Amino acid sequence: MEAENDVFARLEQRIQQAAELVTKLRKEKEAAFAARDAALREAADARALALRLSQELELLRAQREEVRSRVEKLIAQIDSLEGG
């Protein structure tokens, strides 16, 4: 009977350890999913920022070309005044 109790005690201990391990692994899984979700949100934010900056860059380039064109016209007008 004593040996049988030892077997049940060991079995009970193993079951308790397994339950603790399952609980620990579930918490780790939840933390990993939370970290993944945070990384996905951060990546989406970074993509949105990159898109916004790309659009802003294109706008600035267009404005630069417009200013360059206007300055060239002004220079041409000044040159024509000096030559005329």
CYANA upper distance limits for C-alpha pairs under 8 A (distance plus 0.5 A):
  1 MET  CA      5 ASN  CA      6.82
  2 GLU  CA      6 ASP  CA      6.84
  3 ALA  CA      7 VAL  CA      6.75
  4 GLU  CA      8 PHE  CA      6.79
  5 ASN  CA      9 ALA  CA      6.47
  6 ASP  CA     10 ARG  CA      6.57
  7 VAL  CA     11 LEU  CA      6.55
  8 PHE  CA     12 GLU  CA      6.38
  9 ALA  CA     13 GLN  CA      6.59
 10 ARG  CA     14 ARG  CA      6.64
 11 LEU  CA     15 ILE  CA      6.65
 12 GLU  CA     16 GLN  CA      6.65
 13 GLN  CA     17 GLN  CA      6.68
 14 ARG  CA     18 ALA  CA      6.58
 15 ILE  CA     19 ALA  CA      6.60
 16 GLN  CA     20 GLU  CA      6.70
 17 GLN  CA     21 LEU  CA      6.59
 18 ALA  CA     22 VAL  CA      6.62
 19 ALA  CA     23 THR  CA      6.72
 20 GLU  CA     24 LYS  CA      6.63
 21 LEU  CA     25 LEU  CA      6.52
 22 VAL  CA     26 ARG  CA      6.59
 23 THR  CA     27 LYS  CA      6.85
 24 LYS  CA     28 GLU  CA      6.75
 25 LEU  CA     29 LYS  CA      6.51
 26 ARG  CA     30 GLU  CA      6.65
 27 LYS  CA     31 ALA  CA      6.65
 28 GLU  CA     32 ALA  CA      6.55
 29 LYS  CA     33 PHE  CA      6.66
 30 GLU  CA     34 ALA  CA      6.61
 31 ALA  CA     35 ALA  CA      6.60
 32 ALA  CA     36 ARG  CA      6.58
 33 PHE  CA     37 ASP  CA      6.54
 34 ALA  CA     38 ALA  CA      6.64
 35 ALA  CA     39 ALA  CA      6.62
 36 ARG  CA     40 LEU  CA      6.61
 37 ASP  CA     41 ARG  CA      6.69
 38 ALA  CA     42 GLU  CA      6.62
 39 ALA  CA     43 ALA  CA      6.53
 40 LEU  CA     44 ALA  CA      6.63
 41 ARG  CA     45 ASP  CA      6.64
 42 GLU  CA     46 ALA  CA      6.61
 43 ALA  CA     47 ARG  CA      6.64
 44 ALA  CA     48 ALA  CA      6.68
 45 ASP  CA     49 LEU  CA      6.63
 46 ALA  CA     50 ALA  CA      6.55
 47 ARG  CA     51 LEU  CA      6.65
 48 ALA  CA     52 ARG  CA      6.67
 49 LEU  CA     53 LEU  CA      6.54
 50 ALA  CA     54 SER  CA      6.48
 51 LEU  CA     55 GLN  CA      6.69
 52 ARG  CA     56 GLU  CA      6.64
 53 LEU  CA     57 LEU  CA      6.49
 54 SER  CA     58 GLU  CA      6.77
 55 GLN  CA     59 LEU  CA      6.76
 56 GLU  CA     60 LEU  CA      6.66
 57 LEU  CA     61 ARG  CA      6.62
 58 GLU  CA     62 ALA  CA      6.71
 59 LEU  CA     63 GLN  CA      6.68
 60 LEU  CA     64 ARG  CA      6.53
 61 ARG  CA     65 GLU  CA      6.76
 62 ALA  CA     66 GLU  CA      6.74
 63 GLN  CA     67 VAL  CA      6.65
 64 ARG  CA     68 ARG  CA      6.53
 65 GLU  CA     69 SER  CA      6.59
 66 GLU  CA     70 ARG  CA      6.74
 67 VAL  CA     71 VAL  CA      6.55
 68 ARG  CA     72 GLU  CA      6.61
 69 SER  CA     73 LYS  CA      6.76
 70 ARG  CA     74 LEU  CA      6.71
 71 VAL  CA     75 ILE  CA      6.59
 72 GLU  CA     76 ALA  CA      6.57
 73 LYS  CA     77 GLN  CA      6.68
 74 LEU  CA     78 ILE  CA      6.69
 75 ILE  CA     79 ASP  CA      6.53
 76 ALA  CA     80 SER  CA      6.63
 77 GLN  CA     81 LEU  CA      6.76
 78 ILE  CA     82 GLU  CA      6.75
 79 ASP  CA     83 GLY  CA      6.58
 80 SER  CA     84 GLY  CA      6.27
